[in-house]
Amino acid sequence: MKKLSFFLLLFVSFSFAQNSYIIDKKGTKTIVRDDLTEVILIDKRISYVMVGKSWEKYIKFDDLDYAAIGSSVLKSFNLNPKKKSKVYFIYGDKKEQQLIGVAVTVTTTSGNLSSSKTFYELLVIDSNQNILEELTTDSGNSKGDIATRAKISPMIKKYFSDCPEVLSKLQKYDIADEKNTAILGFFHDTNYINCK
């Protein structure tokens, strides 16, 4: 029997300061432990443990406004008013624009065999959450996927050429390779960069 599971797993561990927190849509801020925070896309929630506690709690994406987990930032965006809001990592943040995205891995299991494919979304939005440009691709090797991945770096440079930190991060992954797969590392490097 086939089992299809969608998941995004994020463990961010820092043994020093507890600087992670979650803000729900009501504005309530909860301080959480860096080492025990997990983003679970299949359930559309974040699992966390509060500082000084040992039991696990959850917040659904529907209730999430903003989460700072270690050096990563997740935010709920309503980019299409006809659909529910979605949660994205913020890669770059300027006064007038944000670079947001996510990598979602789909695993299909049949008996003892399993296969995975990762889907990537990258968007540039304005301060009113209007989409200025977006790209979607996956880890496949079709000509279309390879061509789309070749557009990622130019898109980031177009909107964030005035943010040296974003360009420096991009440079680590903007490596010419036959199938343009190195650039996908940018999505997994979820460090938040404030360009303001």
N, C-alpha and C positions, 0 to 999 in steps of 0.2 A: 504494500500500500504506500502510495506516495505521501510524503509529508512535506509541506511547504512551510518554511519558517522565514520570517523577515526579522532581522535583528540588526541593531547597531549597539555595539558594546563599547563603553568608554570607561576605562579605569584610569584615574589620574591620582597618583600617589605622591605625596610630599610629606616628609617626616618632620618638617619644621613647623611653620605656622598653619593654623586652621583659618584659611582665608576664603573658604567656599561658602556660598549661601544660595538660597532659592527664594525668589519672590513670587508669590502667587498673584492671581488677577485681582484679589482684594487688597493687595499691597502689603500683605504680611510677609516679613522677612524671617527666614529660618536659617540659622548657622548650621552647617553640616560638616561632617568629617570628610576630608579630601580622599582618604584611602578607602572609604566605604561608600562611594557614590558611583552609581552605574546608570547609564542611559540605555533604556530597553525599548527599541522601536516597535518590536512585535506587540507589546502591550501598550505602547504609546504612554510611557510613564518614566519617571526617574525614581530609582530606588536609592534611599539614603539613610544614614544614621546620624542623629543629632549629636553634637559635641557633648560629651559627658554621659551619653546613653549607650546602650549595647544592642537595642532592638531596632529592626529595620522598619522604615516607613516608606510610603510612596506618595508621589504627586503625579496625577494624570496630566498629559500634555494640554488637555482642555482647560485645566486649572492653572497652568504655568504661564507666567508673564516673562520671567527672566531667571537665568541661573548662571552663576559664576562658579565654575568648578576648577580649582587650580588655576591654570593660565588660560582656560577655555571659557567661552561665553556662549550660552544657548539662549535663544529668544523665540517667542511665539510671534509669528507674523501672519496676518490675514491678507494675503496678496491677491486673493480672488474672493470677493465678497459673497459669491454664491456657494463657496465651499468652506469647510472648517479651516481654522488656522493650522499652520504647520510649524514645526520647530526646526530651526536651522542654527548652525554654528555661525558666529560672526567672525570672519577672517580679517577684515579691515573695516575701520569705522572712521569716516570723515564727517564733517558737519553736514554736508549736503548729500552724501552717498554712503552706502554700506555694501560690502562684498560679503555675501552669505552663501552657504552651501551645506551639503550633506553627502555622505557616502552610505548607501544602504546595501547590505549583502543579503542576497536571497540564496538559501540553501535548500536544495531538493534532495530528499532521501528516499531511496527505494531499496528495501531490504538492507543489505550491508553496504550498498553503494550510495555515495552522496556526491553532489556537485554544487559548486557555488559560483555565483556571478554577482558582481558588485555594480550598482547603478549610482551614477554621480549627477548631482545637480549643482550648478553654480549660477548665481544671480547677482546682478548689480541693481540695487533699488535706490530710489531717492528718499528724501526725508519724510515724504508722505506715503511711503511703502508702495510706490508705483514701480513696476518692473521696467528698468531701462534696457537691460539686455539679459538674456539667459541662455545657458547651454545645458543640455543633458546628454550623457553618453554612458557607456558601460565598459566593463572590462573585456568585452568581446574583441575579436580581430577582424570584423568586417571593414570594408573600405570606408563606409560611412562613419563608423566609430573612430577609426584612425584619423579621418579628416576632421571630425568634430574635436577630437583631443588636440589637434594642431591649432585650433582656434582659442584654446583656453588662455595661453600666455598673452597673445595680442589683446584679448578682451580685458585681462587684468591690467596690462600696461596702459590701455586706452583710458581707463577710469582712475587708476591709482598711480600714474606716473609721478605725481607730486608727493608720494608717500614712500620714502626710502626704505622703511622697515618692511613694507609689503613687497617691494621690488627685491630686497635682499632675500626674503623668504622664497619668493618665486624663483630666484636664481638657483637655489639649491635643487629645484625640481625641473627647471627648464633646460633639460639635457636632451640633445638630439638623439633619438633612437628610432629604429625602423618602424615601430608601431606606436610611437608617441605615448608609451606607458609610464615613463618616468614622471611626467607631469601629474599623474594621479596621486603621487605622494603628497602633493599640496593639500588635498582634501583630508588626508589623515593627520596632517600637522595642524591641529585645531587651535593653536595658540592665537589668542585675541590680540590684534594690533590696533592701538588707538592712534589715528593719524591727525587728530584735532589739534 
